[in-house]
Amino acid sequence: MMLEASCDSSKANREIYLDNNATTQALPEVIEAVSQAMAHGWGNASSVHSAGERARRSLRKAREQVAEILDAQANDVVFTSGATESNNLVLQSLLTGAHQGHQLITTSIEHSSVIDAAEHLRGNGIKVVILSVDADGLINQEEMLNAIEPGRTLVSIQWASNETGVLQMIPELAEVAHSAGARFHTDAVQAVGKIPIDLSATPIDFLSLSAHKVHGPLGVGALIGPGVHAINPLVFGGSQEGSLRPGTENVPGIIGLGVALELRALRFDNVAEETQSMRDRFETELSNSNLIAGINGGAAMRLPNTSNVRFADIDGEALILRLDREGVRCSQGSACTNQKPEPSYVLRAMGLSEPEAFGSVRFGFSELNSLSDIDGAVNSIKSIQASLARFALA
């Protein structure tokens, strides 16, 4: 449900949080569920006594909540610390076990947890094929198909770009990959809870997600799909999560993940409609005011909540810092890489020049934003942009 922003006129006291692709604020219901679990449900799920049984019931319920929103099987859900771990579990399966030595096909615009894992695989003798993208950030299906070695290939393609929100045609790509004899993984961190996903009708072997992208707690996620039963663990020392992810489960965090996804399932259509309304209003206001040079990925299908805006003749980082001083939070890209003084590799792969990439800023909207937040952010951009443009041209 969309919440109205405070009418506090003091810019120093307001906060307009538009960095929801990096992380989201936990919902009150999630905070309450996690708090109650820490206070009263602190049993170890591996213990045989009643406190352990309560923890096991909580894990079963959360597994069902996660499976429900994805139309998946509950026994195909493995809880992890987040999508970075989930992605690594899948990709590093190419180093051991039944799939040792198989090649990896991925893209030039993946999250760093996939890009860096792919480089680790390459360094250990695994063949890695990196697919290019067009100006809209979309891969070429034929390029993927031609690279597949039947029976010896893992394809890993992000469902939705964390920087631009551009959606790959994952159901179609998964069908093509499977028909050609490849296994298929998708990093669906940004897509889960924002677009419909039906794993029962899509041949996806592995799907990664994180709780903190859907108003759940930090540090918990899942790997889902029928393929989870055929890969080896990265660490050893217990039978938890089918021995794929040993170690005592983060029961409060997992409960929070389950509650967050259950709430999103109940509000799905309203949240998608409201966030897209905010995104469209934001982009229209900026365009009508001649404040921007374009929307990166704007011609493609995108998440309803994501806008990657290209400003002309200004430095994006300078704009972000000035907006932050006015209480408006946004970023230039992935929270895992935005400390690096380099232009976004995602935008560069889409063909943007270095100045264009440096001049781009990402805004992500959520159900906790309001139209008044959008108007406040636009007004702040208007008041800042002219001075930054003059400085850049001086």
TORTORTI-424308 format. One record per residue (C-alpha): residue number from 1; x, y, z. Coordinates in steps of 0.02 Angstrom, whole numbers, plus 50000, padded with zeros to 5 digits. Layout:
BEGIN
LOMI   seq       u       v       w
LOMI   NUM       X       Y       Z
...
end
This chain:
BEGIN
LOMI   seq       u       v       w
LOMI     1   50000   50000   50000
LOMI     2   50069   50171   49952
LOMI     3   50102   50284   50099
LOMI     4   50088   50473   50094
LOMI     5   50245   50570   50136
LOMI     6   50254   50691   50280
LOMI     7   50212   50872   50241
LOMI     8   50363   50931   50341
LOMI     9   50430   51080   50244
LOMI    10   50604   51065   50315
LOMI    11   50720   50988   50186
LOMI    12   50844   50948   50322
LOMI    13   50719   50835   50409
LOMI    14   50638   50749   50262
LOMI    15   50700   50589   50181
LOMI    16   50644   50533   50009
LOMI    17   50717   50360   49988
LOMI    18   50731   50314   49803
LOMI    19   50870   50185   49811
LOMI    20   50756   50034   49826
LOMI    21   50856   49930   49701
LOMI    22   51001   49933   49825
LOMI    23   50894   49887   49975
LOMI    24   50721   49918   50043
LOMI    25   50655   49968   50213
LOMI    26   50584   49819   50307
LOMI    27   50395   49824   50324
LOMI    28   50322   49842   50500
LOMI    29   50245   49668   50488
LOMI    30   50416   49596   50444
LOMI    31   50501   49686   50588
LOMI    32   50369   49620   50708
LOMI    33   50386   49441   50644
LOMI    34   50576   49445   50659
LOMI    35   50566   49523   50832
LOMI    36   50444   49392   50893
LOMI    37   50552   49252   50822
LOMI    38   50705   49319   50912
LOMI    39   50609   49336   51074
LOMI    40   50509   49176   51072
LOMI    41   50564   49065   50927
LOMI    42   50748   49052   50960
LOMI    43   50760   48863   50959
LOMI    44   50886   48775   50848
LOMI    45   50793   48689   50707
LOMI    46   50912   48541   50720
LOMI    47   50866   48506   50902
LOMI    48   50746   48363   50937
LOMI    49   50651   48449   51078
LOMI    50   50494   48555   51063
LOMI    51   50589   48719   51043
LOMI    52   50679   48642   50895
LOMI    53   50514   48581   50824
LOMI    54   50442   48757   50833
LOMI    55   50591   48820   50734
LOMI    56   50569   48681   50606
LOMI    57   50386   48727   50585
LOMI    58   50437   48907   50554
LOMI    59   50560   48852   50421
LOMI    60   50429   48744   50336
LOMI    61   50306   48887   50333
LOMI    62   50434   49009   50262
LOMI    63   50482   48881   50129
LOMI    64   50300   48870   50078
LOMI    65   50283   49060   50075
LOMI    66   50433   49077   49960
LOMI    67   50373   48937   49848
LOMI    68   50197   49009   49838
LOMI    69   50243   49176   49757
LOMI    70   50351   49085   49627
LOMI    71   50235   48936   49594
LOMI    72   50379   48825   49645
LOMI    73   50394   48667   49750
LOMI    74   50432   48698   49934
LOMI    75   50562   48558   49938
LOMI    76   50656   48650   49800
LOMI    77   50689   48801   49914
LOMI    78   50860   48815   49996
LOMI    79   50888   48960   50116
LOMI    80   51052   49056   50101
LOMI    81   51127   49220   50161
LOMI    82   51070   49306   50002
LOMI    83   51082   49302   49813
LOMI    84   51272   49322   49809
LOMI    85   51289   49156   49899
LOMI    86   51151   49078   49795
LOMI    87   51234   49133   49633
LOMI    88   51401   49063   49690
LOMI    89   51325   48897   49741
LOMI    90   51264   48875   49563
LOMI    91   51413   48941   49467
LOMI    92   51545   48854   49571
LOMI    93   51457   48688   49543
LOMI    94   51558   48689   49382
LOMI    95   51715   48655   49484
LOMI    96   51657   48496   49573
LOMI    97   51538   48350   49559
LOMI    98   51436   48294   49412
LOMI    99   51449   48459   49319
LOMI   100   51635   48485   49342
LOMI   101   51715   48558   49187
LOMI   102   51554   48614   49103
LOMI   103   51560   48785   49020
LOMI   104   51471   48942   49080
LOMI   105   51373   49061   48970
LOMI   106   51329   49227   49049
LOMI   107   51315   49411   49001
LOMI   108   51418   49569   49012
LOMI   109   51288   49655   49122
LOMI   110   51267   49531   49265
LOMI   111   51280   49578   49448
LOMI   112   51459   49577   49512
LOMI   113   51427   49415   49609
LOMI   114   51407   49327   49441
LOMI   115   51541   49426   49347
LOMI   116   51672   49396   49481
LOMI   117   51623   49213   49503
LOMI   118   51639   49189   49315
LOMI   119   51814   49262   49319
LOMI   120   51857   49142   49461
LOMI   121   51795   48997   49355
LOMI   122   51895   49057   49206
LOMI   123   52050   49064   49314
LOMI   124   52020   48883   49361
LOMI   125   52010   48821   49182
LOMI   126   51822   48835   49151
LOMI   127   51769   48900   48981
LOMI   128   51667   49059   49003
LOMI   129   51567   49139   48863
LOMI   130   51511   49319   48892
LOMI   131   51361   49372   48788
LOMI   132   51352   49552   48729
LOMI   133   51197   49662   48741
LOMI   134   51120   49789   48624
LOMI   135   51083   49972   48660
LOMI   136   50928   49922   48759
LOMI   137   51027   49801   48868
LOMI   138   50955   49644   48788
LOMI   139   51053   49489   48737
LOMI   140   51042   49404   48569
LOMI   141   50955   49235   48584
LOMI   142   51046   49165   48433
LOMI   143   51214   49210   48509
LOMI   144   51167   49114   48666
LOMI   145   51103   48965   48568
LOMI   146   51258   48955   48459
LOMI   147   51371   48952   48613
LOMI   148   51285   48806   48699
LOMI   149   51376   48640   48706
LOMI   150   51236   48513   48735
LOMI   151   51248   48423   48901
LOMI   152   51398   48527   48955
LOMI   153   51331   48704   48980
LOMI   154   51263   48812   49119
LOMI   155   51177   48972   49062
LOMI   156   51162   49111   49192
LOMI   157   51064   49267   49144
LOMI   158   50995   49401   49259
LOMI   159   50807   49418   49246
LOMI   160   50802   49605   49277
LOMI   161   50948   49726   49274
LOMI   162   50984   49798   49445
LOMI   163   51042   49959   49360
LOMI   164   50916   49991   49221
LOMI   165   50772   49875   49265
LOMI   166   50776   49803   49088
LOMI   167   50694   49631   49080
LOMI   168   50770   49487   48984
LOMI   169   50647   49365   48905
LOMI   170   50692   49234   49035
LOMI   171   50549   49109   49005
LOMI   172   50590   49105   48819
LOMI   173   50778   49099   48848
LOMI   174   50759   48958   48973
LOMI   175   50654   48858   48849
LOMI   176   50783   48882   48712
LOMI   177   50927   48836   48828
LOMI   178   50841   48680   48892
LOMI   179   50795   48625   48715
LOMI   180   50980   48640   48670
LOMI   181   51033   48534   48818
LOMI   182   51090   48668   48941
LOMI   183   51047   48701   49122
LOMI   184   50978   48873   49161
LOMI   185   51005   48991   49309
LOMI   186   50934   49164   49335
LOMI   187   50981   49296   49462
LOMI   188   50804   49357   49495
LOMI   189   50843   49472   49641
LOMI   190   50763   49625   49562
LOMI   191   50622   49530   49477
LOMI   192   50546   49432   49621
LOMI   193   50392   49519   49687
LOMI   194   50390   49647   49546
LOMI   195   50341   49542   49395
LOMI   196   50244   49377   49388
LOMI   197   50356   49223   49398
LOMI   198   50292   49046   49373
LOMI   199   50426   48915   49397
LOMI   200   50301   48775   49369
LOMI   201   50285   48829   49187
LOMI   202   50464   48884   49155
LOMI   203   50614   48765   49137
LOMI   204   50726   48861   49257
LOMI   205   50843   48748   49355
LOMI   206   50900   48881   49480
LOMI   207   50832   49049   49535
LOMI   208   50918   49165   49660
LOMI   209   50833   49295   49769
LOMI   210   50866   49407   49919
LOMI   211   50745   49462   50055
LOMI   212   50805   49641   50070
LOMI   213   50747   49687   49895
LOMI   214   50564   49655   49944
LOMI   215   50556   49740   50115
LOMI   216   50627   49590   50206
LOMI   217   50781   49581   50319
LOMI   218   50961   49596   50261
LOMI   219   51071   49443   50253
LOMI   220   50946   49310   50201
LOMI   221   50894   49241   50032
LOMI   222   50861   49080   49939
LOMI   223   50909   48970   49794
LOMI   224   50757   48888   49715
LOMI   225   50728   48759   49580
LOMI   226   50738   48574   49540
LOMI   227   50924   48589   49505
LOMI   228   50967   48621   49688
LOMI   229   50965   48434   49723
LOMI   230   51107   48400   49601
LOMI   231   51244   48521   49654
LOMI   232   51377   48514   49788
LOMI   233   51395   48629   49939
LOMI   234   51529   48763   49953
LOMI   235   51552   48731   50139
LOMI   236   51536   48575   50246
LOMI   237   51487   48534   50423
LOMI   238   51302   48495   50438
LOMI   239   51146   48425   50360
LOMI   240   51045   48586   50359
LOMI   241   50958   48636   50196
LOMI   242   50983   48464   50124
LOMI   243   51170   48478   50163
LOMI   244   51186   48606   50022
LOMI   245   51197   48751   50143
LOMI   246   51256   48678   50310
LOMI   247   51258   48780   50469
LOMI   248   51124   48833   50592
LOMI   249   50984   48919   50498
LOMI   250   50948   49104   50523
LOMI   251   50771   49066   50580
LOMI   252   50717   49247   50620
LOMI   253   50784   49309   50453
LOMI   254   50703   49166   50358
LOMI   255   50538   49203   50444
LOMI   256   50557   49384   50389
LOMI   257   50587   49329   50210
LOMI   258   50431   49222   50212
LOMI   259   50323   49360   50283
LOMI   260   50391   49489   50160
LOMI   261   50351   49378   50010
LOMI   262   50180   49331   50077
LOMI   263   50137   49515   50098
LOMI   264   50200   49553   49923
LOMI   265   50095   49413   49851
LOMI   266   49940   49488   49932
LOMI   267   49981   49664   49869
LOMI   268   50063   49617   49705
LOMI   269   49951   49704   49578
LOMI   270   49931   49862   49681
LOMI   271   50117   49879   49713
LOMI   272   50160   49854   49529
LOMI   273   50031   49980   49474
LOMI   274   50080   50111   49603
LOMI   275   50267   50098   49577
LOMI   276   50248   50109   49389
LOMI   277   50137   50261   49410
LOMI   278   50272   50344   49515
LOMI   279   50409   50296   49392
LOMI   280   50311   50362   49242
LOMI   281   50268   50524   49330
LOMI   282   50450   50548   49379
LOMI   283   50514   50521   49202
LOMI   284   50376   50627   49124
LOMI   285   50410   50773   49241
LOMI   286   50597   50768   49207
LOMI   287   50571   50753   49019
LOMI   288   50443   50893   49012
LOMI   289   50564   51005   49106
LOMI   290   50705   50965   48984
LOMI   291   50811   50904   49130
LOMI   292   50872   50742   49054
LOMI   293   50955   50675   48898
LOMI   294   50866   50507   48904
LOMI   295   50812   50352   48999
LOMI   296   50937   50210   48990
LOMI   297   50844   50055   48933
LOMI   298   50686   50158   48913
LOMI   299   50638   50075   48748
LOMI   300   50638   49900   48823
LOMI   301   50522   49811   48943
LOMI   302   50574   49863   49118
LOMI   303   50531   49834   49299
LOMI   304   50389   49947   49353
LOMI   305   50493   50029   49489
LOMI   306   50659   50070   49405
LOMI   307   50720   50224   49312
LOMI   308   50900   50249   49256
LOMI   309   50909   50431   49202
LOMI   310   51045   50505   49092
LOMI   311   51077   50688   49130
LOMI   312   51166   50800   49005
LOMI   313   51325   50896   49048
LOMI   314   51327   50854   49234
LOMI   315   51417   50729   49342
LOMI   316   51299   50600   49413
LOMI   317   51397   50576   49574
LOMI   318   51393   50762   49608
LOMI   319   51205   50762   49583
LOMI   320   51185   50613   49701
LOMI   321   51285   50701   49837
LOMI   322   51188   50863   49818
LOMI   323   51022   50768   49821
LOMI   324   51080   50675   49977
LOMI   325   51106   50842   50065
LOMI   326   50923   50880   50026
LOMI   327   50865   50711   50092
LOMI   328   50842   50624   49924
LOMI   329   50929   50454   49916
LOMI   330   50978   50379   49748
LOMI   331   51132   50297   49671
LOMI   332   51228   50264   49511
LOMI   333   51214   50075   49511
LOMI   334   51242   49917   49609
LOMI   335   51276   49945   49794
LOMI   336   51412   49811   49776
LOMI   337   51513   49916   49653
LOMI   338   51464   50098   49673
LOMI   339   51615   50141   49781
LOMI   340   51725   50120   49629
LOMI   341   51771   50281   49535
LOMI   342   51728   50202   49367
LOMI   343   51581   50221   49249
LOMI   344   51449   50084   49259
LOMI   345   51506   49931   49162
LOMI   346   51323   49892   49129
LOMI   347   51292   50058   49042
LOMI   348   51458   50048   48950
LOMI   349   51408   49875   48886
LOMI   350   51248   49955   48819
LOMI   351   51353   50074   48715
LOMI   352   51353   50230   48822
LOMI   353   51508   50338   48819
LOMI   354   51606   50364   48979
LOMI   355   51533   50539   49006
LOMI   356   51357   50474   48973
LOMI   357   51381   50334   49100
LOMI   358   51453   50453   49229
LOMI   359   51304   50567   49200
LOMI   360   51176   50430   49235
LOMI   361   51084   50406   49400
LOMI   362   50971   50263   49457
LOMI   363   50808   50292   49549
LOMI   364   50710   50147   49623
LOMI   365   50533   50165   49691
LOMI   366   50439   50057   49817
LOMI   367   50271   50036   49899
LOMI   368   50331   50148   50040
LOMI   369   50352   50296   49922
LOMI   370   50215   50416   49869
LOMI   371   50179   50536   49728
LOMI   372   50230   50678   49843
LOMI   373   50401   50596   49856
LOMI   374   50413   50600   49667
LOMI   375   50367   50784   49660
LOMI   376   50491   50824   49798
LOMI   377   50631   50732   49708
LOMI   378   50593   50817   49542
LOMI   379   50592   50989   49625
LOMI   380   50759   50952   49707
LOMI   381   50834   50898   49542
LOMI   382   50770   51056   49460
LOMI   383   50850   51165   49593
LOMI   384   51017   51075   49583
LOMI   385   51036   51032   49400
LOMI   386   51064   51208   49332
LOMI   387   51207   51247   49450
LOMI   388   51290   51080   49416
LOMI   389   51275   51105   49229
LOMI   390   51355   51278   49243
LOMI   391   51496   51204   49347
LOMI   392   51524   51062   49222
LOMI   393   51533   51184   49076
LOMI   394   51647   51309   49163
end
